[in-house]
Each structure stands twice: as C-alpha cells, then as structure tokens.
Amino acid sequence: MIKEQLNDMIASAMKARQSNKLKVLRLIKSEYQKFITSGNDKELTDNEEVKILKKLQKQWKEELESFIKAGRDTFDLTLELKYLESFIPQELSEEEQSNIASKVINAYLKGLPIEERVSMKHLGAIMKIINKEYSGIQGKLVSELYRKLIGL
C-alpha cells in the first residue's frame, strides 16, 4: 500500500516544510520498521499496514483527548490525525462484510466431511483466515453467519 511510497512522501514533505505531515510519515515508517524487525519473518501485507495505521489512529485520538482535558492547544494534533486517517481505507459496509465472510465460511466448510460441518470448533480457523486476508470484518458478524450456515 503506502510502504513503497513512504520515502518519496517523506522527501516531498521535507521539501515543502510540512512538519505535521512529516511527523506522521516518520511515525508510520517507524511503526512499519518495528513490525518488520520484530522477528518471525513477518511480512508487511496490506492488511498488516491497515492494522498498524488503526493502532496509530487510536493512540492519536487518546493523545488528543488528553490534550483537550488538559486545556492545551490541539490544532497540530488534529491536523496530524486527519492526515493519518487519510491513509486508512474506508470501512466495508455490513453487506460487503457478510458477502466476504459467507464466501470464506462456505469455502472452508466444503473441505470438511458433512458430519463435521455442524461444529463450532471450526470458527477459530475461519476467523484466522478472515483476519489474515481481510481487515475490517467484525468477528461478531462472522460468528452469527457461521451459526446460521451450520444451523445452530
């Protein structure tokens, strides 16, 4: 996603003297580096990038709240948060989430013997597949769909 473009974006922000953008880009790059060097031959996929960006968004919002409570100026933080949020893709609609989850569940269940399909023990494996390949799909929705499909 943006990992390939990050160095160019940092360079252009430096040339334009955009300190807020530069701070955000450097922090993103730092978090990506931490993830890659954390071991276990981790690869930075698009899905992992989104998770890192959402984690940073949450931290920024918490910092913004603490600044507001302390009565401090929040203009720069607000600009930085908006810039960070511009990298986070839009959330999937509930219908799109349902369609994706249904496809994954059906594909997984096709590989099982008929008598094993009516068991909740496969939900964990299905969730791993969904979390690895698709970001932003709610676990509760997947669980409900799975229960409907297996008849529980």
C-alpha positions as CSV (number, residue, x, y, z in Angstrom):
1,M,0.0,0.0,0.0
2,I,1.9,3.1,1.1
3,K,5.1,1.4,2.3
4,E,6.6,1.7,-1.2
5,Q,5.7,5.4,-1.5
6,L,6.7,6.4,2.1
7,N,10.3,7.6,1.4
8,D,9.1,9.8,-1.5
9,M,6.3,11.2,0.6
10,I,8.8,12.0,3.4
11,A,11.1,13.7,0.9
12,S,8.4,15.8,-0.5
13,A,7.1,16.8,2.9
14,M,10.6,17.8,3.9
15,K,11.0,20.0,0.8
16,A,7.6,21.6,1.4
17,R,8.4,22.1,5.0
18,Q,5.2,20.4,6.2
19,S,6.2,19.5,9.7
20,N,2.8,17.9,10.6
21,K,2.8,15.6,7.6
22,L,6.5,14.8,8.1
23,K,5.9,13.8,11.8
24,V,3.0,11.5,10.7
25,L,5.0,9.9,7.9
26,R,8.1,9.3,10.0
27,L,5.9,7.7,12.7
28,I,4.3,5.4,10.2
29,K,7.7,4.4,8.8
30,S,8.9,3.7,12.3
31,E,6.0,1.5,13.1
32,Y,6.4,-0.4,9.9
33,Q,10.1,-1.0,10.7
34,K,9.2,-2.2,14.2
35,F,6.8,-4.7,12.7
36,I,9.2,-6.0,10.1
37,T,12.1,-6.4,12.5
38,S,10.0,-7.9,15.3
39,G,11.1,-11.4,14.1
40,N,9.3,-14.5,12.9
41,D,9.9,-13.5,9.2
42,K,7.0,-11.1,9.3
43,E,5.9,-9.7,6.0
44,L,4.2,-6.3,5.9
45,T,1.0,-7.0,4.0
46,D,-1.7,-4.5,3.1
47,N,-3.8,-6.0,5.9
48,E,-1.0,-5.5,8.5
49,E,-0.4,-1.9,7.2
50,V,-4.1,-1.1,8.0
51,K,-3.8,-2.7,11.4
52,I,-0.8,-0.5,12.2
53,L,-2.5,2.6,10.9
54,K,-5.6,1.9,13.0
55,K,-3.4,1.4,16.1
56,L,-1.7,4.7,15.5
57,Q,-5.1,6.4,14.9
58,K,-6.3,5.1,18.3
59,Q,-3.2,6.3,20.0
60,W,-3.5,9.8,18.4
61,K,-7.2,10.0,19.4
62,E,-6.2,9.2,23.0
63,E,-3.5,11.8,23.0
64,L,-5.9,14.3,21.5
65,E,-8.4,13.6,24.3
66,S,-5.8,14.1,27.0
67,F,-4.7,17.4,25.4
68,I,-8.3,18.6,25.4
69,K,-8.8,17.6,29.1
70,A,-5.6,19.5,30.0
71,G,-6.8,22.5,28.1
72,R,-3.8,22.5,25.7
73,D,-3.8,23.6,22.0
74,T,-4.9,20.7,19.8
75,F,-4.6,22.3,16.4
76,D,-1.5,20.4,15.3
77,L,-2.7,17.1,16.7
78,T,-6.0,17.5,14.9
79,L,-4.2,18.1,11.6
80,E,-1.9,15.2,12.1
81,L,-4.8,12.9,13.0
82,K,-6.7,13.9,9.8
83,Y,-3.6,13.3,7.7
84,L,-3.1,9.9,9.3
85,E,-6.8,9.0,8.7
86,S,-6.4,9.8,5.0
87,F,-4.2,6.6,4.7
88,I,-6.8,4.3,6.4
89,P,-9.2,2.8,3.8
90,Q,-12.9,3.2,4.2
91,E,-14.7,0.6,6.3
92,L,-16.6,-2.1,4.5
93,S,-20.4,-2.0,4.7
94,E,-22.1,-4.7,6.6
95,E,-23.4,-6.2,3.4
96,E,-19.8,-6.4,1.9
97,Q,-18.6,-7.9,5.2
98,S,-21.3,-10.5,5.1
99,N,-20.6,-11.4,1.5
100,I,-16.9,-11.9,2.1
101,A,-17.4,-13.8,5.4
102,S,-20.0,-16.1,3.7
103,K,-17.6,-16.9,0.9
104,V,-14.8,-17.8,3.3
105,I,-17.1,-19.9,5.5
106,N,-18.6,-21.8,2.6
107,A,-15.2,-22.5,1.1
108,Y,-13.9,-23.7,4.4
109,L,-16.9,-25.9,5.1
110,K,-16.7,-27.5,1.6
111,G,-13.4,-29.1,2.6
112,L,-14.9,-30.8,5.6
113,P,-16.8,-34.0,5.9
114,I,-20.6,-33.4,6.3
115,E,-20.7,-34.7,9.9
116,E,-18.0,-32.3,11.0
117,R,-19.6,-29.2,9.5
118,V,-22.1,-28.8,12.4
119,S,-19.5,-27.8,15.0
120,M,-18.4,-24.5,16.5
121,K,-14.8,-25.8,16.7
122,H,-14.0,-24.6,13.2
123,L,-14.9,-20.9,13.9
124,G,-11.4,-20.2,15.2
125,A,-9.8,-21.4,12.0
126,I,-12.3,-19.4,9.9
127,M,-11.6,-16.3,11.9
128,K,-7.8,-16.7,11.4
129,I,-8.4,-16.9,7.6
130,I,-10.6,-13.8,7.6
131,N,-8.3,-11.8,9.9
132,K,-5.3,-12.7,7.8
133,E,-6.7,-11.9,4.4
134,Y,-9.4,-9.2,5.1
135,S,-9.2,-6.3,7.5
136,G,-12.2,-4.7,9.0
137,I,-14.6,-7.6,9.2
138,Q,-16.3,-7.9,12.5
139,G,-15.9,-11.1,14.4
140,K,-19.4,-11.0,15.8
141,L,-20.8,-10.8,12.3
142,V,-18.7,-13.8,11.2
143,S,-19.8,-15.8,14.3
144,E,-23.5,-15.1,13.5
145,L,-23.2,-16.0,9.9
146,Y,-21.3,-19.2,10.8
147,R,-24.1,-20.2,13.3
148,K,-26.8,-19.6,10.6
149,L,-24.9,-21.6,8.0
150,I,-24.4,-24.6,10.2
151,G,-27.9,-24.4,11.7
152,L,-27.1,-23.5,15.3
